[in-house]
Amino acid sequence: MNAEKSLRLMAVFIMAIIWLAACNSTTPTPFSATNIQNINITESNTTSGQITQTRLFNQCDAAGPITVTVQFSQNNSQSTQKELIISGGGDVGVAIPGDIVSAKLQGAITDHFAVVRASGSGYQESVQITIPDHVQQEYTLVWRETRSEGIVNYTENGAAKFANYSYRVGLTLLSSVARKIDCSIQVTETPTLIPVTETPLPQPTSAPVVKTLADGCIYAGTWLIDSTDQDTLNSITKKTDDCYETGALGMFSDRSGVLHILDRKKHTAVASGIYVPISSDAVIEFKVHVSSMYIANTEKPAYIDFAITPFNDPMTTKNTARFKLQVEEMIANSPLVYFVLADAGENSGAKFPSQHYEYGRTYTVRFELIGSITNIFINNIKLNETLSIPPGSKAFYIGYNLPPFAGIEADVTNIKIDNSLK
């Protein structure tokens, strides 16, 4: 009986221990991963400074001279000596929180400047020095440091963020001065670097805001302007938000995202437009709606011009690939608006034979640059003709050409280049 009671007590005791262990246990909190994406590096400016390094060589008891290679060293408490400095989007010097974020940005910046490092351009981290025997010499080495500064834009778990960076892209030896020290004097080398001229740290800046036509802005950071009327060009100014004031140009935008082309009844001929640089394989898309176009005589047509032009000569006529909406007949009410195509090398081009613009409709037009040609689509239907494009650096040009006493009123919307609104 006693044995049976002892077994029962032992079983109860074991169950109590198991229950207490279960109560005290905790479930580990899962670690939420940091997702860093869309890293974009912008270089804003380059700075330079000097760094001084001192090295002591004791050859007092040596039997012969020696040649040593002195390496540039980063063992210094000054942050300006570090190869890469990343600071938060707020105050400079505030570290980026989280090892994962910092490592991602460091890797992206290092990769961005990999070509500079691989080529060794302006990068000399060592120098050879020969020290004779029976002497003690202190060498003072002055290095010139070049740094690139800018902004890193990125998203962290879907939230847009940015950071400032400063990265060493150049290091060259400016001077090397030796000072002989008597061997009877005991000198201890100071292993630190002393900056002669500190490279300034990047100042806290806001991420640049790029405006589009949807903001009611012909943005100076995107578009350039040209006109045959020099007085018009002289009258155009930039507002404090870097948007052009273009009323005199006959082209302006509103906050609904419409680029208005509106000019009429001038006594002299005029051609004006805006243009933006593009790559050789760009895809350009836009919508166009014409309210009215007319001419006063048949000697010169009036037209809206969408063109792939040489970047350094955007208003040239012959050296562009052009898609035009053109009026060439004197009809009082709604003259026919032709689609006209012109290759680089053609003066005026030819009317597209099977289609023309119809008033009241909005047309979607797409240019696809491939090699030396441009494919053109109207309302997603590819035209059976291609345009040859000029070589070299290119721009996409939107403009108009009016002879005397002619008029034009049209809207261009949803302008995209490589799927990016302009």
JOHU-V408958 format. One record per residue. N is the residue number from 1. RES is the residue in three letters. SS is DSSP state (helix for helix, strand for strand, loop for the rest). PSI is psi in whole degrees, -180 to 180 (NA if undefined). D_LAST is the distance of its C-alpha to the last C-alpha in Angstrom with 2 decimals. Layout:
# JOHU-V408958
N & RES & SS & PSI & D_LAST
N & RES & SS & PSI & D_LAST
This chain:
# JOHU-V408958
1 & MET & loop & -45 & 93.91
2 & ASN & helix & -39 & 92.75
3 & ALA & helix & -41 & 90.82
4 & GLU & helix & -41 & 89.06
5 & LYS & helix & -40 & 88.10
6 & SER & helix & -41 & 86.77
7 & LEU & helix & -41 & 84.52
8 & ARG & helix & -43 & 83.17
9 & LEU & helix & -39 & 82.46
10 & MET & helix & -41 & 80.71
11 & ALA & helix & -43 & 78.44
12 & VAL & helix & -40 & 77.48
13 & PHE & helix & -43 & 76.76
14 & ILE & helix & -42 & 74.42
15 & MET & helix & -37 & 72.53
16 & ALA & helix & -40 & 72.08
17 & ILE & helix & -44 & 70.61
18 & ILE & helix & -41 & 68.10
19 & TRP & helix & -42 & 67.08
20 & LEU & helix & -39 & 66.58
21 & ALA & helix & -39 & 64.44
22 & ALA & helix & -38 & 62.18
23 & CYS & helix & -35 & 61.82
24 & ASN & helix & -14 & 60.84
25 & SER & loop & 149 & 58.24
26 & THR & loop & 149 & 54.52
27 & THR & loop & 126 & 51.60
28 & PRO & loop & 138 & 49.12
29 & THR & loop & 124 & 45.76
30 & PRO & loop & 145 & 43.15
31 & PHE & loop & 125 & 40.71
32 & SER & loop & 122 & 37.09
33 & ALA & loop & 144 & 35.03
34 & THR & loop & 124 & 32.08
35 & ASN & loop & 109 & 28.98
36 & ILE & strand & 123 & 26.64
37 & GLN & strand & 174 & 23.42
38 & ASN & strand & 48 & 19.90
39 & ILE & strand & 123 & 21.25
40 & ASN & strand & 124 & 18.76
41 & ILE & strand & 126 & 20.46
42 & THR & strand & 125 & 19.11
43 & GLU & strand & 127 & 21.64
44 & SER & strand & -44 & 21.88
45 & ASN & strand & 166 & 25.26
46 & THR & strand & 134 & 28.63
47 & THR & strand & 162 & 31.98
48 & SER & strand & 157 & 35.56
49 & GLY & strand & -180 & 38.96
50 & GLN & strand & 144 & 42.52
51 & ILE & strand & 130 & 44.49
52 & THR & strand & 134 & 48.30
53 & GLN & strand & 133 & 50.36
54 & THR & strand & 138 & 54.18
55 & ARG & strand & 136 & 56.44
56 & LEU & strand & 133 & 60.25
57 & PHE & strand & 121 & 62.47
58 & ASN & strand & 106 & 66.19
59 & GLN & loop & 24 & 68.27
60 & CYS & loop & -39 & 71.49
61 & ASP & loop & 11 & 73.45
62 & ALA & loop & 150 & 71.69
63 & ALA & loop & -9 & 73.77
64 & GLY & loop & 169 & 71.08
65 & PRO & loop & 159 & 67.55
66 & ILE & strand & 153 & 64.44
67 & THR & strand & 124 & 60.88
68 & VAL & strand & 156 & 58.15
69 & THR & strand & 120 & 54.39
70 & VAL & strand & 121 & 52.70
71 & GLN & strand & 146 & 49.45
72 & PHE & loop & 139 & 46.79
73 & SER & loop & 144 & 47.08
74 & GLN & loop & 8 & 44.71
75 & ASN & loop & 82 & 47.61
76 & ASN & loop & 148 & 46.84
77 & SER & loop & -16 & 46.09
78 & GLN & loop & 129 & 43.44
79 & SER & helix & -23 & 39.94
80 & THR & helix & -13 & 38.77
81 & GLN & helix & -15 & 40.82
82 & LYS & loop & 145 & 38.95
83 & GLU & loop & -40 & 36.75
84 & LEU & strand & 129 & 33.90
85 & ILE & strand & 125 & 33.37
86 & ILE & strand & 129 & 30.98
87 & SER & strand & 158 & 30.91
88 & GLY & strand & 167 & 29.41
89 & GLY & loop & -7 & 26.36
90 & GLY & loop & -114 & 28.90
91 & ASP & loop & 141 & 31.82
92 & VAL & loop & 140 & 32.22
93 & GLY & loop & -16 & 35.14
94 & VAL & loop & 121 & 34.61
95 & ALA & loop & 153 & 34.69
96 & ILE & loop & 125 & 32.28
97 & PRO & loop & 138 & 34.32
98 & GLY & loop & 126 & 35.45
99 & ASP & helix & -34 & 36.56
100 & ILE & helix & -46 & 34.21
101 & VAL & helix & -49 & 31.04
102 & SER & helix & -44 & 32.40
103 & ALA & helix & -41 & 33.46
104 & LYS & helix & -47 & 30.12
105 & LEU & helix & -39 & 28.25
106 & GLN & helix & -44 & 31.06
107 & GLY & helix & -41 & 30.90
108 & ALA & helix & -42 & 27.14
109 & ILE & helix & -42 & 27.46
110 & THR & helix & -44 & 30.59
111 & ASP & helix & -38 & 29.02
112 & HIS & helix & -38 & 26.04
113 & PHE & loop & 17 & 28.63
114 & ALA & helix & -35 & 31.07
115 & VAL & helix & -40 & 30.74
116 & VAL & helix & -45 & 31.89
117 & ARG & helix & -40 & 34.81
118 & ALA & helix & -38 & 35.77
119 & SER & helix & -17 & 35.98
120 & GLY & loop & 16 & 38.00
121 & SER & loop & 118 & 36.18
122 & GLY & loop & 27 & 37.62
123 & TYR & strand & 105 & 39.25
124 & GLN & loop & 104 & 43.05
125 & GLU & loop & 5 & 44.50
126 & SER & strand & 161 & 48.19
127 & VAL & strand & 144 & 50.92
128 & GLN & strand & 135 & 54.54
129 & ILE & strand & 136 & 57.38
130 & THR & strand & 126 & 61.10
131 & ILE & strand & 122 & 63.62
132 & PRO & loop & 167 & 67.28
133 & ASP & loop & 163 & 70.16
134 & HIS & loop & 30 & 72.22
135 & VAL & loop & 162 & 69.37
136 & GLN & strand & 121 & 66.93
137 & GLN & strand & 142 & 63.53
138 & GLU & strand & 121 & 60.44
139 & TYR & strand & 134 & 57.23
140 & THR & strand & 116 & 54.32
141 & LEU & strand & 130 & 51.06
142 & VAL & strand & 123 & 47.98
143 & TRP & strand & 142 & 44.63
144 & ARG & strand & 125 & 41.33
145 & GLU & strand & 131 & 38.47
146 & THR & strand & 132 & 34.80
147 & ARG & strand & 142 & 32.17
148 & SER & strand & 134 & 28.42
149 & GLU & strand & 150 & 26.82
150 & GLY & strand & -158 & 23.50
151 & ILE & strand & 140 & 21.96
152 & VAL & strand & 116 & 22.06
153 & ASN & strand & 139 & 19.72
154 & TYR & strand & 168 & 21.24
155 & THR & strand & 135 & 22.21
156 & GLU & strand & 112 & 25.91
157 & ASN & loop & 41 & 27.10
158 & GLY & loop & -11 & 23.69
159 & ALA & strand & 131 & 23.30
160 & ALA & strand & 130 & 20.59
161 & LYS & strand & 168 & 22.52
162 & PHE & strand & 161 & 22.51
163 & ALA & strand & 155 & 25.34
164 & ASN & strand & 149 & 26.27
165 & TYR & strand & 156 & 27.95
166 & SER & strand & 122 & 30.17
167 & TYR & strand & 132 & 31.29
168 & ARG & strand & 120 & 34.04
169 & VAL & strand & -9 & 32.96
170 & GLY & strand & 143 & 35.95
171 & LEU & strand & 114 & 39.66
172 & THR & strand & 151 & 42.28
173 & LEU & strand & 124 & 45.87
174 & LEU & strand & -45 & 46.47
175 & SER & strand & 157 & 50.21
176 & SER & strand & 117 & 53.23
177 & VAL & strand & 129 & 56.33
178 & ALA & strand & 139 & 59.63
179 & ARG & strand & 121 & 62.22
180 & LYS & strand & 133 & 65.72
181 & ILE & strand & 135 & 67.38
182 & ASP & loop & 137 & 71.12
183 & CYS & loop & -18 & 72.01
184 & SER & loop & -11 & 74.25
185 & ILE & loop & 126 & 71.22
186 & GLN & loop & 121 & 69.55
187 & VAL & loop & 134 & 65.79
188 & THR & loop & 126 & 63.36
189 & GLU & loop & 135 & 59.91
190 & THR & loop & 115 & 57.00
191 & PRO & loop & 3 & 54.44
192 & THR & loop & 162 & 51.44
193 & LEU & strand & 141 & 48.84
194 & ILE & strand & 112 & 48.69
195 & PRO & strand & 128 & 45.43
196 & VAL & strand & -48 & 46.21
197 & THR & strand & 115 & 42.72
198 & GLU & loop & 136 & 40.49
199 & THR & loop & 125 & 36.89
200 & PRO & loop & 140 & 34.90
201 & LEU & loop & 152 & 33.21
202 & PRO & loop & 135 & 29.47
203 & GLN & loop & 150 & 29.04
204 & PRO & loop & 129 & 27.42
205 & THR & loop & 159 & 23.80
206 & SER & loop & 150 & 21.09
207 & ALA & loop & 136 & 18.24
208 & PRO & loop & 140 & 15.30
209 & VAL & loop & 117 & 12.80
210 & VAL & loop & 119 & 9.15
211 & LYS & loop & 157 & 7.80
212 & THR & loop & 178 & 4.86
213 & LEU & helix & -28 & 6.11
214 & ALA & helix & -20 & 8.17
215 & ASP & helix & 9 & 9.95
216 & GLY & loop & 34 & 10.98
217 & CYS & loop & 124 & 9.51
218 & ILE & loop & 97 & 8.55
219 & TYR & strand & 128 & 8.52
220 & ALA & loop & -23 & 11.19
221 & GLY & loop & -9 & 10.47
222 & THR & loop & -51 & 7.39
223 & TRP & loop & 149 & 8.52
224 & LEU & strand & 161 & 12.20
225 & ILE & strand & 143 & 14.40
226 & ASP & strand & 156 & 17.54
227 & SER & strand & 152 & 20.29
228 & THR & loop & -11 & 23.89
229 & ASP & loop & 104 & 24.94
230 & GLN & helix & -34 & 25.61
231 & ASP & helix & -38 & 26.52
232 & THR & helix & -46 & 23.11
233 & LEU & helix & -41 & 21.50
234 & ASN & helix & -24 & 24.12
235 & SER & helix & -12 & 23.37
236 & ILE & loop & 132 & 19.70
237 & THR & strand & 168 & 19.50
238 & LYS & strand & 134 & 17.31
239 & LYS & loop & 175 & 18.02
240 & THR & loop & -21 & 19.11
241 & ASP & loop & 16 & 15.79
242 & ASP & loop & 25 & 14.24
243 & CYS & strand & 136 & 12.62
244 & TYR & strand & 145 & 13.93
245 & GLU & strand & 100 & 16.72
246 & THR & loop & 22 & 16.23
247 & GLY & helix & -40 & 18.80
248 & ALA & helix & -17 & 21.01
249 & LEU & helix & -18 & 18.47
250 & GLY & loop & 11 & 18.56
251 & MET & strand & 127 & 14.79
252 & PHE & strand & 162 & 13.48
253 & SER & strand & 159 & 11.46
254 & ASP & loop & 175 & 13.24
255 & ARG & loop & -3 & 13.11
256 & SER & loop & 2 & 13.27
257 & GLY & loop & 16 & 9.64
258 & VAL & strand & 130 & 11.16
259 & LEU & strand & 110 & 10.58
260 & HIS & strand & 135 & 14.32
261 & ILE & strand & 112 & 16.20
262 & LEU & strand & 111 & 19.66
263 & ASP & strand & 148 & 22.45
264 & ARG & strand & 151 & 26.10
265 & LYS & loop & 42 & 29.68
266 & LYS & loop & 153 & 29.38
267 & HIS & loop & -18 & 32.55
268 & THR & loop & 159 & 30.94
269 & ALA & loop & 149 & 28.42
270 & VAL & strand & 144 & 24.89
271 & ALA & strand & 130 & 21.75
272 & SER & strand & 157 & 18.47
273 & GLY & strand & 174 & 14.85
274 & ILE & strand & 151 & 11.65
275 & TYR & strand & 159 & 10.75
276 & VAL & strand & 139 & 9.12
277 & PRO & strand & 146 & 11.54
278 & ILE & strand & 164 & 11.83
279 & SER & loop & 172 & 14.75
280 & SER & loop & -7 & 17.69
281 & ASP & loop & 34 & 17.17
282 & ALA & loop & 154 & 13.49
283 & VAL & strand & 121 & 12.75
284 & ILE & strand & 134 & 10.35
285 & GLU & strand & 144 & 10.35
286 & PHE & strand & 166 & 10.06
287 & LYS & strand & 144 & 12.74
288 & VAL & strand & 139 & 14.83
289 & HIS & strand & 128 & 17.76
290 & VAL & strand & 127 & 20.32
291 & SER & strand & -42 & 22.73
292 & SER & strand & 148 & 24.80
293 & MET & strand & 137 & 25.35
294 & TYR & strand & 161 & 28.70
295 & ILE & loop & 159 & 30.61
296 & ALA & loop & -20 & 33.92
297 & ASN & loop & 168 & 35.51
298 & THR & loop & 8 & 35.14
299 & GLU & loop & -37 & 35.15
300 & LYS & loop & 133 & 31.39
301 & PRO & loop & 164 & 28.72
302 & ALA & strand & 142 & 25.58
303 & TYR & strand & 155 & 22.35
304 & ILE & strand & 135 & 18.60
305 & ASP & strand & 125 & 17.39
306 & PHE & strand & 115 & 14.76
307 & ALA & strand & 151 & 15.86
308 & ILE & strand & 111 & 16.01
309 & THR & strand & 161 & 17.57
310 & PRO & strand & 135 & 19.34
311 & PHE & loop & -35 & 17.19
312 & ASN & loop & 1 & 20.17
313 & ASP & loop & 66 & 20.84
314 & PRO & loop & -22 & 17.77
315 & MET & loop & 9 & 19.93
316 & THR & loop & 144 & 22.75
317 & THR & loop & -47 & 23.92
318 & LYS & loop & -31 & 26.15
319 & ASN & loop & 32 & 24.31
320 & THR & loop & 155 & 21.17
321 & ALA & strand & 117 & 20.54
322 & ARG & strand & 141 & 19.73
323 & PHE & strand & 119 & 19.20
324 & LYS & strand & 150 & 20.32
325 & LEU & strand & 112 & 21.30
326 & GLN & strand & 138 & 24.51
327 & VAL & strand & 129 & 27.42
328 & GLU & loop & 8 & 30.67
329 & GLU & loop & 147 & 33.38
330 & MET & loop & 91 & 34.89
331 & ILE & loop & 129 & 35.02
332 & ALA & loop & -43 & 35.14
333 & ASN & loop & 116 & 33.53
334 & SER & loop & 67 & 30.50
335 & PRO & loop & 157 & 30.94
336 & LEU & loop & 132 & 29.83
337 & VAL & strand & 113 & 26.23
338 & TYR & strand & 148 & 26.41
339 & PHE & strand & 125 & 24.00
340 & VAL & strand & 133 & 24.60
341 & LEU & strand & 139 & 23.96
342 & ALA & strand & 128 & 24.63
343 & ASP & loop & 160 & 25.12
344 & ALA & loop & 127 & 24.90
345 & GLY & loop & -14 & 28.33
346 & GLU & loop & 143 & 28.67
347 & ASN & loop & -50 & 28.92
348 & SER & loop & -27 & 27.88
349 & GLY & loop & -173 & 27.58
350 & ALA & strand & 147 & 29.16
351 & LYS & strand & 138 & 28.68
352 & PHE & strand & 124 & 27.95
353 & PRO & strand & -29 & 31.40
354 & SER & strand & 5 & 31.04
355 & GLN & strand & 148 & 28.13
356 & HIS & strand & 167 & 26.75
357 & TYR & strand & 143 & 24.45
358 & GLU & loop & 127 & 26.14
359 & TYR & loop & 145 & 25.58
360 & GLY & loop & -13 & 24.54
361 & ARG & loop & 152 & 22.53
362 & THR & strand & 127 & 18.85
363 & TYR & strand & 137 & 18.10
364 & THR & strand & 124 & 15.73
365 & VAL & strand & 137 & 15.22
366 & ARG & strand & 131 & 14.53
367 & PHE & strand & 133 & 15.08
368 & GLU & strand & 110 & 16.73
369 & LEU & strand & 126 & 17.79
370 & ILE & strand & 114 & 21.18
371 & GLY & loop & -116 & 23.45
372 & SER & loop & 12 & 24.04
373 & ILE & strand & 165 & 22.91
374 & THR & strand & 125 & 20.08
375 & ASN & strand & 140 & 20.79
376 & ILE & strand & 133 & 19.46
377 & PHE & strand & 135 & 19.53
378 & ILE & strand & 120 & 19.87
379 & ASN & loop & 45 & 20.04
380 & ASN & loop & 12 & 20.45
381 & ILE & strand & 122 & 23.41
382 & LYS & strand & 130 & 23.48
383 & LEU & strand & 149 & 24.82
384 & ASN & strand & 12 & 27.97
385 & GLU & strand & 143 & 26.89
386 & THR & strand & 161 & 24.65
387 & LEU & strand & 134 & 23.35
388 & SER & strand & 138 & 24.37
389 & ILE & loop & 156 & 21.74
390 & PRO & loop & 152 & 22.61
391 & PRO & loop & 172 & 23.62
392 & GLY & loop & -166 & 22.39
393 & SER & loop & 138 & 19.08
394 & LYS & strand & 162 & 16.41
395 & ALA & strand & 155 & 13.32
396 & PHE & strand & 125 & 11.34
397 & TYR & strand & 134 & 12.47
398 & ILE & strand & 124 & 12.19
399 & GLY & strand & -172 & 15.32
400 & TYR & strand & 157 & 18.69
401 & ASN & strand & 120 & 22.32
402 & LEU & strand & 128 & 25.09
403 & PRO & loop & 175 & 28.80
404 & PRO & loop & 139 & 31.06
405 & PHE & loop & 14 & 31.39
406 & ALA & loop & 172 & 28.74
407 & GLY & strand & 156 & 26.08
408 & ILE & strand & 140 & 22.75
409 & GLU & strand & 115 & 20.87
410 & ALA & strand & 161 & 17.91
411 & ASP & strand & 137 & 14.76
412 & VAL & strand & 130 & 11.55
413 & THR & strand & 166 & 9.74
414 & ASN & strand & 48 & 7.92
415 & ILE & strand & 119 & 5.72
416 & LYS & strand & 139 & 5.79
417 & ILE & strand & 119 & 7.12
418 & ASP & loop & 45 & 10.08
419 & ASN & loop & 18 & 9.37
420 & SER & strand & 126 & 6.41
421 & LEU & strand & 139 & 3.79
422 & LYS & loop & NA & 0.00
